Amino acid sequence: GDHKVFLSLLSILSLLLIFLLVQRHCSMVSKIALALGLLGVYSYRAAVGSVLFPWQHSTQAVSRGTGEAHFVYVFVLGILFTGVKDLLRSQVMSSVADGRRLKSMGLWEVYSGMVLLVALLFRAHNLPTLACCLLIQTIMAQFIWKRLHYDAAQTTIMHYWFGQAFFFFQGNSNNIATVDISVGFVGLESYVEAPAVFLTAFSTYAGPLLWACHLVCYLSSEKD
């Protein structure tokens, strides 16, 4: 019981930190969607019995959390759609400056949608790992790459290195036995091959994918 209370508090703090770090680059609509999505992530983890709500008893029956997961998927798709829409609009803007700004915002919104999906797929004890990943990205961007005027090649190498490091920080190894196949069932009543394979692969390689996406977003915003 004490372990679950501690994990619940840690998960809440991690989700709050994730929101604060990611929302800075998003439009107001995406900020609201991200906040509701992260609330849905906690609701999903509470439904499957990983964490507790303050009013919830630890003896309460657990469920598959299908409804809560679907709730989060709606916001993931909504944020991704908003990002892609901004990227497409940036291609037809008459002003080059406005086009670049819109493109940068679109990329960051796609990135925030990916972060929300990762938060849903990660187990509760891995949420602090995700929060630390985003915190390191923010610190490096603000105090290292910008201040020391790193070029694109140096920044790319560091993103690749951190992506590989976070692959292992997630609990992965070079052994396929460490792959968490349970994420393939998040939001599904039964096994469906295509989404299960996608979700498992996305969760397994979340570290490298998030750092690669952050690299694209960062380089695009630096051009502006």
C-alpha positions as protocol buffer text, in pm:
chain_id: "A"
residue {
  index: 1
  type: GLY
  ca { x: 0 y: 0 z: 0 }
}
residue {
  index: 2
  type: ASP
  ca { x: 276 y: 247 z: 92 }
}
residue {
  index: 3
  type: HIS
  ca { x: 463 y: 152 z: -224 }
}
residue {
  index: 4
  type: LYS
  ca { x: 156 y: 235 z: -436 }
}
residue {
  index: 5
  type: VAL
  ca { x: 106 y: 570 z: -259 }
}
residue {
  index: 6
  type: PHE
  ca { x: 470 y: 663 z: -322 }
}
residue {
  index: 7
  type: LEU
  ca { x: 444 y: 556 z: -688 }
}
residue {
  index: 8
  type: SER
  ca { x: 123 y: 759 z: -723 }
}
residue {
  index: 9
  type: LEU
  ca { x: 291 y: 1075 z: -590 }
}
residue {
  index: 10
  type: LEU
  ca { x: 595 y: 1017 z: -810 }
}
residue {
  index: 11
  type: SER
  ca { x: 371 y: 967 z: -1116 }
}
residue {
  index: 12
  type: ILE
  ca { x: 177 y: 1288 z: -1045 }
}
residue {
  index: 13
  type: LEU
  ca { x: 498 y: 1490 z: -1009 }
}
residue {
  index: 14
  type: SER
  ca { x: 640 y: 1334 z: -1327 }
}
residue {
  index: 15
  type: LEU
  ca { x: 326 y: 1410 z: -1530 }
}
residue {
  index: 16
  type: LEU
  ca { x: 323 y: 1770 z: -1402 }
}
residue {
  index: 17
  type: LEU
  ca { x: 688 y: 1813 z: -1501 }
}
residue {
  index: 18
  type: ILE
  ca { x: 620 y: 1659 z: -1844 }
}
residue {
  index: 19
  type: PHE
  ca { x: 336 y: 1908 z: -1901 }
}
residue {
  index: 20
  type: LEU
  ca { x: 543 y: 2209 z: -1791 }
}
residue {
  index: 21
  type: LEU
  ca { x: 835 y: 2113 z: -2016 }
}
residue {
  index: 22
  type: VAL
  ca { x: 634 y: 2027 z: -2329 }
}
residue {
  index: 23
  type: GLN
  ca { x: 356 y: 2290 z: -2329 }
}
residue {
  index: 24
  type: ARG
  ca { x: 594 y: 2585 z: -2382 }
}
residue {
  index: 25
  type: HIS
  ca { x: 605 y: 2534 z: -2760 }
}
residue {
  index: 26
  type: CYS
  ca { x: 235 y: 2449 z: -2814 }
}
residue {
  index: 27
  type: SER
  ca { x: -70 y: 2651 z: -2911 }
}
residue {
  index: 28
  type: MET
  ca { x: -339 y: 2707 z: -2647 }
}
residue {
  index: 29
  type: VAL
  ca { x: -561 y: 2433 z: -2794 }
}
residue {
  index: 30
  type: SER
  ca { x: -275 y: 2182 z: -2785 }
}
residue {
  index: 31
  type: LYS
  ca { x: -187 y: 2284 z: -2427 }
}
residue {
  index: 32
  type: ILE
  ca { x: -542 y: 2204 z: -2314 }
}
residue {
  index: 33
  type: ALA
  ca { x: -539 y: 1875 z: -2509 }
}
residue {
  index: 34
  type: LEU
  ca { x: -202 y: 1783 z: -2357 }
}
residue {
  index: 35
  type: ALA
  ca { x: -323 y: 1859 z: -2002 }
}
residue {
  index: 36
  type: LEU
  ca { x: -639 y: 1649 z: -2049 }
}
residue {
  index: 37
  type: GLY
  ca { x: -438 y: 1373 z: -2215 }
}
residue {
  index: 38
  type: LEU
  ca { x: -192 y: 1353 z: -1924 }
}
residue {
  index: 39
  type: LEU
  ca { x: -485 y: 1346 z: -1681 }
}
residue {
  index: 40
  type: GLY
  ca { x: -617 y: 1055 z: -1887 }
}
residue {
  index: 41
  type: VAL
  ca { x: -278 y: 882 z: -1857 }
}
residue {
  index: 42
  type: TYR
  ca { x: -302 y: 894 z: -1477 }
}
residue {
  index: 43
  type: SER
  ca { x: -665 y: 775 z: -1493 }
}
residue {
  index: 44
  type: TYR
  ca { x: -555 y: 481 z: -1708 }
}
residue {
  index: 45
  type: ARG
  ca { x: -280 y: 383 z: -1463 }
}
residue {
  index: 46
  type: ALA
  ca { x: -531 y: 412 z: -1176 }
}
residue {
  index: 47
  type: ALA
  ca { x: -781 y: 194 z: -1365 }
}
residue {
  index: 48
  type: VAL
  ca { x: -526 y: -86 z: -1419 }
}
residue {
  index: 49
  type: GLY
  ca { x: -421 y: -69 z: -1054 }
}
residue {
  index: 50
  type: SER
  ca { x: -72 y: 81 z: -1086 }
}
residue {
  index: 51
  type: VAL
  ca { x: -148 y: 404 z: -897 }
}
residue {
  index: 52
  type: LEU
  ca { x: -423 y: 546 z: -676 }
}
residue {
  index: 53
  type: PHE
  ca { x: -652 y: 848 z: -678 }
}
residue {
  index: 54
  type: PRO
  ca { x: -670 y: 1022 z: -335 }
}
residue {
  index: 55
  type: TRP
  ca { x: -1030 y: 902 z: -288 }
}
residue {
  index: 56
  type: GLN
  ca { x: -961 y: 549 z: -413 }
}
residue {
  index: 57
  type: HIS
  ca { x: -918 y: 243 z: -191 }
}
residue {
  index: 58
  type: SER
  ca { x: -626 y: 10 z: -270 }
}
residue {
  index: 59
  type: THR
  ca { x: -868 y: -285 z: -261 }
}
residue {
  index: 60
  type: GLN
  ca { x: -1073 y: -149 z: -552 }
}
residue {
  index: 61
  type: ALA
  ca { x: -1108 y: -388 z: -845 }
}
residue {
  index: 62
  type: VAL
  ca { x: -884 y: -319 z: -1144 }
}
residue {
  index: 63
  type: SER
  ca { x: -992 y: -312 z: -1508 }
}
residue {
  index: 64
  type: ARG
  ca { x: -822 y: -311 z: -1847 }
}
residue {
  index: 65
  type: GLY
  ca { x: -857 y: 68 z: -1863 }
}
residue {
  index: 66
  type: THR
  ca { x: -978 y: 53 z: -2223 }
}
residue {
  index: 67
  type: GLY
  ca { x: -1201 y: 360 z: -2196 }
}
residue {
  index: 68
  type: GLU
  ca { x: -930 y: 569 z: -2032 }
}
residue {
  index: 69
  type: ALA
  ca { x: -674 y: 465 z: -2294 }
}
residue {
  index: 70
  type: HIS
  ca { x: -915 y: 554 z: -2577 }
}
residue {
  index: 71
  type: PHE
  ca { x: -966 y: 894 z: -2410 }
}
residue {
  index: 72
  type: VAL
  ca { x: -589 y: 957 z: -2430 }
}
residue {
  index: 73
  type: TYR
  ca { x: -565 y: 827 z: -2789 }
}
residue {
  index: 74
  type: VAL
  ca { x: -824 y: 1088 z: -2894 }
}
residue {
  index: 75
  type: PHE
  ca { x: -601 y: 1368 z: -2763 }
}
residue {
  index: 76
  type: VAL
  ca { x: -286 y: 1213 z: -2911 }
}
residue {
  index: 77
  type: LEU
  ca { x: -450 y: 1205 z: -3255 }
}
residue {
  index: 78
  type: GLY
  ca { x: -591 y: 1556 z: -3205 }
}
residue {
  index: 79
  type: ILE
  ca { x: -250 y: 1705 z: -3121 }
}
residue {
  index: 80
  type: LEU
  ca { x: -81 y: 1518 z: -3406 }
}
residue {
  index: 81
  type: PHE
  ca { x: -353 y: 1636 z: -3647 }
}
residue {
  index: 82
  type: THR
  ca { x: -305 y: 1998 z: -3531 }
}
residue {
  index: 83
  type: GLY
  ca { x: 71 y: 1968 z: -3581 }
}
residue {
  index: 84
  type: VAL
  ca { x: 40 y: 1818 z: -3930 }
}
residue {
  index: 85
  type: LYS
  ca { x: -220 y: 2084 z: -4023 }
}
residue {
  index: 86
  type: ASP
  ca { x: 24 y: 2360 z: -3918 }
}
residue {
  index: 87
  type: LEU
  ca { x: 305 y: 2195 z: -4116 }
}
residue {
  index: 88
  type: LEU
  ca { x: 87 y: 2186 z: -4429 }
}
residue {
  index: 89
  type: ARG
  ca { x: -30 y: 2546 z: -4379 }
}
residue {
  index: 90
  type: SER
  ca { x: 332 y: 2661 z: -4343 }
}
residue {
  index: 91
  type: GLN
  ca { x: 400 y: 2544 z: -4700 }
}
residue {
  index: 92
  type: VAL
  ca { x: 144 y: 2785 z: -4849 }
}
residue {
  index: 93
  type: MET
  ca { x: 209 y: 3094 z: -4635 }
}
residue {
  index: 94
  type: SER
  ca { x: 289 y: 3407 z: -4836 }
}
residue {
  index: 95
  type: SER
  ca { x: 529 y: 3534 z: -4568 }
}
residue {
  index: 96
  type: VAL
  ca { x: 849 y: 3330 z: -4531 }
}
residue {
  index: 97
  type: ALA
  ca { x: 889 y: 3433 z: -4165 }
}
residue {
  index: 98
  type: ASP
  ca { x: 531 y: 3333 z: -4079 }
}
residue {
  index: 99
  type: GLY
  ca { x: 577 y: 3006 z: -4267 }
}
residue {
  index: 100
  type: ARG
  ca { x: 889 y: 2918 z: -4067 }
}
residue {
  index: 101
  type: ARG
  ca { x: 720 y: 3008 z: -3739 }
}
residue {
  index: 102
  type: LEU
  ca { x: 417 y: 2794 z: -3823 }
}
residue {
  index: 103
  type: LYS
  ca { x: 640 y: 2506 z: -3935 }
}
residue {
  index: 104
  type: SER
  ca { x: 832 y: 2519 z: -3608 }
}
residue {
  index: 105
  type: MET
  ca { x: 509 y: 2520 z: -3405 }
}
residue {
  index: 106
  type: GLY
  ca { x: 375 y: 2228 z: -3611 }
}
residue {
  index: 107
  type: LEU
  ca { x: 689 y: 2022 z: -3545 }
}
residue {
  index: 108
  type: TRP
  ca { x: 675 y: 2091 z: -3170 }
}
residue {
  index: 109
  type: GLU
  ca { x: 308 y: 1988 z: -3164 }
}
residue {
  index: 110
  type: VAL
  ca { x: 389 y: 1658 z: -3338 }
}
residue {
  index: 111
  type: TYR
  ca { x: 662 y: 1612 z: -3076 }
}
residue {
  index: 112
  type: SER
  ca { x: 418 y: 1682 z: -2789 }
}
residue {
  index: 113
  type: GLY
  ca { x: 174 y: 1427 z: -2936 }
}
residue {
  index: 114
  type: MET
  ca { x: 453 y: 1168 z: -2937 }
}
residue {
  index: 115
  type: VAL
  ca { x: 539 y: 1252 z: -2574 }
}
residue {
  index: 116
  type: LEU
  ca { x: 175 y: 1203 z: -2471 }
}
residue {
  index: 117
  type: LEU
  ca { x: 164 y: 863 z: -2643 }
}
residue {
  index: 118
  type: VAL
  ca { x: 490 y: 758 z: -2473 }
}
residue {
  index: 119
  type: ALA
  ca { x: 349 y: 869 z: -2134 }
}
residue {
  index: 120
  type: LEU
  ca { x: 48 y: 644 z: -2191 }
}
residue {
  index: 121
  type: LEU
  ca { x: 254 y: 342 z: -2296 }
}
residue {
  index: 122
  type: PHE
  ca { x: 524 y: 367 z: -2028 }
}
residue {
  index: 123
  type: ARG
  ca { x: 460 y: 187 z: -1700 }
}
residue {
  index: 124
  type: ALA
  ca { x: 412 y: 413 z: -1397 }
}
residue {
  index: 125
  type: HIS
  ca { x: 764 y: 353 z: -1264 }
}
residue {
  index: 126
  type: ASN
  ca { x: 907 y: 466 z: -1600 }
}
residue {
  index: 127
  type: LEU
  ca { x: 730 y: 806 z: -1604 }
}
residue {
  index: 128
  type: PRO
  ca { x: 1016 y: 968 z: -1404 }
}
residue {
  index: 129
  type: THR
  ca { x: 1254 y: 841 z: -1676 }
}
residue {
  index: 130
  type: LEU
  ca { x: 1045 y: 1020 z: -1941 }
}
residue {
  index: 131
  type: ALA
  ca { x: 1034 y: 1338 z: -1729 }
}
residue {
  index: 132
  type: CYS
  ca { x: 1414 y: 1327 z: -1685 }
}
residue {
  index: 133
  type: CYS
  ca { x: 1456 y: 1277 z: -2060 }
}
residue {
  index: 134
  type: LEU
  ca { x: 1253 y: 1593 z: -2133 }
}
residue {
  index: 135
  type: LEU
  ca { x: 1429 y: 1787 z: -1855 }
}
residue {
  index: 136
  type: ILE
  ca { x: 1772 y: 1702 z: -1998 }
}
residue {
  index: 137
  type: GLN
  ca { x: 1655 y: 1807 z: -2347 }
}
residue {
  index: 138
  type: THR
  ca { x: 1540 y: 2144 z: -2210 }
}
residue {
  index: 139
  type: ILE
  ca { x: 1857 y: 2204 z: -2006 }
}
residue {
  index: 140
  type: MET
  ca { x: 2086 y: 2107 z: -2295 }
}
residue {
  index: 141
  type: ALA
  ca { x: 1895 y: 2329 z: -2538 }
}
residue {
  index: 142
  type: GLN
  ca { x: 1891 y: 2632 z: -2308 }
}
residue {
  index: 143
  type: PHE
  ca { x: 2237 y: 2617 z: -2151 }
}
residue {
  index: 144
  type: ILE
  ca { x: 2463 y: 2408 z: -2376 }
}
residue {
  index: 145
  type: TRP
  ca { x: 2371 y: 2405 z: -2746 }
}
residue {
  index: 146
  type: LYS
  ca { x: 2256 y: 2768 z: -2766 }
}
residue {
  index: 147
  type: ARG
  ca { x: 2507 y: 2924 z: -2526 }
}
residue {
  index: 148
  type: LEU
  ca { x: 2808 y: 2740 z: -2672 }
}
residue {
  index: 149
  type: HIS
  ca { x: 2685 y: 2786 z: -3032 }
}
residue {
  index: 150
  type: TYR
  ca { x: 2695 y: 2416 z: -3123 }
}
residue {
  index: 151
  type: ASP
  ca { x: 2655 y: 2353 z: -3495 }
}
residue {
  index: 152
  type: ALA
  ca { x: 2408 y: 2104 z: -3646 }
}
residue {
  index: 153
  type: ALA
  ca { x: 2663 y: 1819 z: -3658 }
}
residue {
  index: 154
  type: GLN
  ca { x: 2761 y: 1852 z: -3291 }
}
residue {
  index: 155
  type: THR
  ca { x: 2397 y: 1879 z: -3183 }
}
residue {
  index: 156
  type: THR
  ca { x: 2303 y: 1574 z: -3393 }
}
residue {
  index: 157
  type: ILE
  ca { x: 2581 y: 1362 z: -3239 }
}
residue {
  index: 158
  type: MET
  ca { x: 2469 y: 1454 z: -2886 }
}
residue {
  index: 159
  type: HIS
  ca { x: 2104 y: 1377 z: -2968 }
}
residue {
  index: 160
  type: TYR
  ca { x: 2207 y: 1036 z: -3106 }
}
residue {
  index: 161
  type: TRP
  ca { x: 2413 y: 960 z: -2794 }
}
residue {
  index: 162
  type: PHE
  ca { x: 2135 y: 1060 z: -2553 }
}
residue {
  index: 163
  type: GLY
  ca { x: 1880 y: 865 z: -2761 }
}
residue {
  index: 164
  type: GLN
  ca { x: 2090 y: 549 z: -2727 }
}
residue {
  index: 165
  type: ALA
  ca { x: 2141 y: 613 z: -2354 }
}
residue {
  index: 166
  type: PHE
  ca { x: 1769 y: 653 z: -2287 }
}
residue {
  index: 167
  type: PHE
  ca { x: 1696 y: 332 z: -2479 }
}
residue {
  index: 168
  type: PHE
  ca { x: 1879 y: 152 z: -2198 }
}
residue {
  index: 169
  type: PHE
  ca { x: 1752 y: 383 z: -1920 }
}
residue {
  index: 170
  type: GLN
  ca { x: 1399 y: 263 z: -2010 }
}
residue {
  index: 171
  type: GLY
  ca { x: 1501 y: -85 z: -1896 }
}
residue {
  index: 172
  type: ASN
  ca { x: 1574 y: -224 z: -2242 }
}
residue {
  index: 173
  type: SER
  ca { x: 1879 y: -430 z: -2331 }
}
residue {
  index: 174
  type: ASN
  ca { x: 2014 y: -599 z: -2642 }
}
residue {
  index: 175
  type: ASN
  ca { x: 1812 y: -906 z: -2537 }
}
residue {
  index: 176
  type: ILE
  ca { x: 1462 y: -936 z: -2686 }
}
residue {
  index: 177
  type: ALA
  ca { x: 1342 y: -1085 z: -2355 }
}
residue {
  index: 178
  type: THR
  ca { x: 1341 y: -734 z: -2203 }
}
residue {
  index: 179
  type: VAL
  ca { x: 1081 y: -604 z: -2453 }
}
residue {
  index: 180
  type: ASP
  ca { x: 755 y: -517 z: -2271 }
}
residue {
  index: 181
  type: ILE
  ca { x: 489 y: -677 z: -2492 }
}
residue {
  index: 182
  type: SER
  ca { x: 204 y: -573 z: -2258 }
}
residue {
  index: 183
  type: VAL
  ca { x: 203 y: -223 z: -2415 }
}
residue {
  index: 184
  type: GLY
  ca { x: 62 y: -383 z: -2730 }
}
residue {
  index: 185
  type: PHE
  ca { x: -268 y: -430 z: -2543 }
}
residue {
  index: 186
  type: VAL
  ca { x: -307 y: -71 z: -2415 }
}
residue {
  index: 187
  type: GLY
  ca { x: -657 y: 35 z: -2518 }
}
residue {
  index: 188
  type: LEU
  ca { x: -734 y: -296 z: -2689 }
}
residue {
  index: 189
  type: GLU
  ca { x: -987 y: -554 z: -2567 }
}
residue {
  index: 190
  type: SER
  ca { x: -803 y: -834 z: -2748 }
}
residue {
  index: 191
  type: TYR
  ca { x: -485 y: -884 z: -2950 }
}
residue {
  index: 192
  type: VAL
  ca { x: -491 y: -700 z: -3284 }
}
residue {
  index: 193
  type: GLU
  ca { x: -164 y: -753 z: -3469 }
}
residue {
  index: 194
  type: ALA
  ca { x: -103 y: -422 z: -3651 }
}
residue {
  index: 195
  type: PRO
  ca { x: -163 y: -179 z: -3359 }
}
residue {
  index: 196
  type: ALA
  ca { x: -1 y: -418 z: -3109 }
}
residue {
  index: 197
  type: VAL
  ca { x: 321 y: -439 z: -3313 }
}
residue {
  index: 198
  type: PHE
  ca { x: 325 y: -60 z: -3365 }
}
residue {
  index: 199
  type: LEU
  ca { x: 266 y: 20 z: -2996 }
}
residue {
  index: 200
  type: THR
  ca { x: 528 y: -232 z: -2879 }
}
residue {
  index: 201
  type: ALA
  ca { x: 791 y: -102 z: -3123 }
}
residue {
  index: 202
  type: PHE
  ca { x: 708 y: 263 z: -3045 }
}
residue {
  index: 203
  type: SER
  ca { x: 736 y: 206 z: -2670 }
}
residue {
  index: 204
  type: THR
  ca { x: 1058 y: 3 z: -2701 }
}
residue {
  index: 205
  type: TYR
  ca { x: 1235 y: 267 z: -2912 }
}
residue {
  index: 206
  type: ALA
  ca { x: 1069 y: 569 z: -2744 }
}
residue {
  index: 207
  type: GLY
  ca { x: 1404 y: 709 z: -2624 }
}
residue {
  index: 208
  type: PRO
  ca { x: 1578 y: 726 z: -2964 }
}
residue {
  index: 209
  type: LEU
  ca { x: 1254 y: 839 z: -3134 }
}
residue {
  index: 210
  type: LEU
  ca { x: 1192 y: 1127 z: -2892 }
}
residue {
  index: 211
  type: TRP
  ca { x: 1552 y: 1248 z: -2921 }
}
residue {
  index: 212
  type: ALA
  ca { x: 1539 y: 1225 z: -3302 }
}
residue {
  index: 213
  type: CYS
  ca { x: 1212 y: 1421 z: -3309 }
}
residue {
  index: 214
  type: HIS
  ca { x: 1354 y: 1677 z: -3064 }
}
residue {
  index: 215
  type: LEU
  ca { x: 1656 y: 1722 z: -3293 }
}
residue {
  index: 216
  type: VAL
  ca { x: 1432 y: 1808 z: -3590 }
}
residue {
  index: 217
  type: CYS
  ca { x: 1225 y: 2049 z: -3379 }
}
residue {
  index: 218
  type: TYR
  ca { x: 1531 y: 2214 z: -3224 }
}
residue {
  index: 219
  type: LEU
  ca { x: 1715 y: 2265 z: -3554 }
}
residue {
  index: 220
  type: SER
  ca { x: 1397 y: 2403 z: -3714 }
}
residue {
  index: 221
  type: SER
  ca { x: 1343 y: 2652 z: -3430 }
}
residue {
  index: 222
  type: GLU
  ca { x: 1709 y: 2758 z: -3440 }
}
residue {
  index: 223
  type: LYS
  ca { x: 1675 y: 2850 z: -3809 }
}
residue {
  index: 224
  type: ASP
  ca { x: 1406 y: 3097 z: -3708 }
}
